[in-house]
């Protein structure tokens, strides 16, 4: 793994507390599942995420398949979140190097609540295949398949609150309800694009239709 990877997330964590305070995350059960090499995963008919439109705003609702990841779950009062996120990504990078895992896709974060006194989050790195060694300080996790509303946000991270507001309004207008933890994947940042207006964050919100 390149050392610039961790640097990308130190850029991100400097605005994490502000970003989280505007999040639309609901209280959710920790529904992801830890897996081992012995578990078999059936193929499911899902959208190829590489084919998802890059247009800004709501792209649509798609069946997103299971994602193999290495994750670090943590929680903290809002004032300590930036420090904890930095530490989590540092641990993940070290564990990736130790177990020989290969990054597959863009790093991200899962948010489980919006409690400023004890914010629960999970730093996520998608990986290509099950590592031969198990990490010591984090977990190999398969993120569950789900119907996801996908929203492309372009801009600096501290402006993500505008995306959450648009998602809320879209869900209300289309009779959709969030039914699980929200995911964010950071596709571009300052190391890839100097113009913050072009930084792309792909937000995935599991949803169900309601009457």
N, C-alpha and C positions, 0 to 999 in steps of 0.2 A: 504494500500500500504506500502511496506517495505521501511524503510528509505534508504536502500542501493540503491534503484532505482535512487534517485536524485544524489547520489554520482557518479553513473555510467555516468551521463551526465555532471557532472563537469569535469570528465576525458575527455570526448569528446570535450567539448567546448574549452579546452586549445589549440586545434589544428584546431578549426573551421575556423579561418581566412585564414590559409594556405590552408586548404582543399578547401574552397570556391573559392579561387583565381584561382584554376585549374579546376573549374567546367565546365561541358559542357552544363549547363542550358541555354536555349534560353529565350528571352523575351516572356512571355506568359500571356494571360488573366487569371485572377483568376477564373478558371472554376469550382472550387469546389462549392458545394451548401449547404447553411445552411438549416437545417431541423427542424421540430417540431414533437411532438408525433402524430399529426393528419395525417401526410403524410404516405401513404402506399407505400411499395417498392416491386414490383413484383420480383419473383424468376427468375434468369437468369442462363443459362448453363455456368458454369465457372470452371476453374481449382481449385482444392483443393491445396492451397499454402503449406500445410504440406507435400504434395506429391512431391513438386518440388525438383529436384536433388540438392544435396549439392556440386556437382562438381564445381571447380573454373572456372571462365570465363562465356561466354554466354551460358545460359541454353536453350534458345529458345524464341519464341514469343508466349504468351498465353493470353487468355481472362481472365482478372482479374476482379472479381466482385466488387460491391460497398463495401466500408469499412466504418463502423461506427466509428467515432473518436471524440475526444475532442481536439481542436486545438487552438493555439495562434499564430495569424498572427502579424508580426512585420517587421520593416525595419530599416536599419542603415548604415552609412558609414562603410567601411570595418574595420576601426580601432576600432569600437564600437561593432562589431558583437558578439564577445565572451561574452561580458557583457550582451548584449540583449538576447542571447540564454540562458545563465544561468538564467536570470530573468524569461524568458518565461517558462522554465521547472519548476522553483520554483512555479510559479503561477499555472501551470497545476497540479502539485502534490497537492497543497493546495486545488484546486477546486475539484479534484478527491475525496479527503477525505471528503470535505464538501457535495458533492452531492451523495456520496456513489457509484460512478461508479467503475466498475471492469475492470482492464486491460485485454485485449485480444490480445495476440501477442506481438510483439516487438515495442518499441518506435522508432520514426523516424523523418524525416524532409522532407519538400517539398521546392524546390527552384524555384523561379519564374523568376529570371534574373541573370546576372553576372555583374551588374553595381557596381563597387567598391565604387562609390560615394553614392549610395542608394540601397544596396542589400536587396531584398525582400525575406523573408523566412517564413515558417510556421512550428512550432514545433508541433508534432503530437503524440497522444497516442491513439491507437486503444482500443475501449471499447466493452464489451459484449452485452450491450443492452441500450436502451434509458433510461437515468436517470429520476427519478421521479421529481427531481428539476433541474432547468436550472442554469448553471454556471453564475456568475456575470461578470467575467473578461476574459472569453474566449467563444468559441462557440462549440456547438455540430454540427458536420459536417459529411455529407456522401461524401466520396471521390468517384468520378464517376467511373463507370465500364469502362474499356478500354482494347484495345489490348496492351500488355506490353512486351517489350523486357526485359528479366530478366538476370541479371549478378551477379554472386557471386564473391565477392572480399574477399580475405583473406590477412590480414596484418594490420599494424598500419594505422590510419586514414590519416596521412600526406602523405601516398603513394597512396591514392585513385585516384590521377591524372592519374596514369597508367591505371586504369580501364576505365576512361572517354576516354582516347585516343584509347583504344581497341574497345570501343563501337562506337566511331566515324568511325573507319575503318570498323567495321562490318556493320554498317548501309550503308556506301558508297558501299561496296562490294555486299550487298544484296538489294540495291535499297529501303532502308527504310529511313523515315524522321521522326524526333521527332515532335510531334504535341500537346504537352502539357507539364505541369510542371513535372520535374523529381522527383521521390521519392527515399529516402534512408531509409532502416530499419536496425537497429543496433542489430544483433542477438546475438553477443557475445562481450565481452570486458574484461577489466582487472579484474573485480570482478568475472567473470565466467571462465576465461582462463588466466593464467599467461604469456603465450607465445604470444606476439603480432602478430607473424606470423600466428596464428590460429584464430585471431579475424575475425568474418564473418560479412560483410556488404552486404545486398541484395539490389541491385540497380534496380529500375523499371523505364523504360523509355517508355512513350506512343508513339507508332509509327504507321505510315501508309505506305503502299507500294506506291512507285512512279516509273514512267517509266524512 
